[in-house]
Amino acid sequence: SLASFPEPAYQNYSSLPKVMPTVSPSMMHSDGAVKMVGLGLSLARSSVGKTTYVTGTIPGYAAHRSGQLFVNDILEAVDEVDVSALDLEEIKRLTVGPQNTVCALTVRRADKQLHLHLVRQAAVMD
């Protein structure tokens, strides 16, 4: 059976991937449903402007395990979609996807723009 995904709130359809990822058995629950997983990011929006800050990472998830994201990093894009005009719920929807797929983040830290790639995986507790 085909998996159905909620309609994302994309503002710029030209930035969408041209091909949907192949669904492998490791992405599915035993009942055949696709496992949807987030990155484990805690975010906040500034009260002035359109800036989204990382306020923390959730232990066990990709953002925490990677060690690449820090408090006060500025999130600029998720999978090449500019997040400046999106609310936190819309940004969260962009970060959630099928398990074992890559999510690309564009982050600003101090005066450097970083391009990070995290693999969406269910929480792993050490």
Secondary structure as UniProt FT lines:
FT   HELIX           13..15
FT   HELIX           25..27
FT   TURN            30..31
FT   STRAND          36..37
FT   STRAND          41..45
FT   STRAND          52..57
FT   TURN            59..60
FT   HELIX           62..66
FT   TURN            71..72
FT   STRAND          74..78
FT   TURN            79..80
FT   STRAND          81..82
FT   TURN            84..85
FT   HELIX           88..95
FT   STRAND          97..98
FT   TURN            99..100
FT   STRAND          102..109
FT   TURN            110..111
FT   STRAND          112..119
//
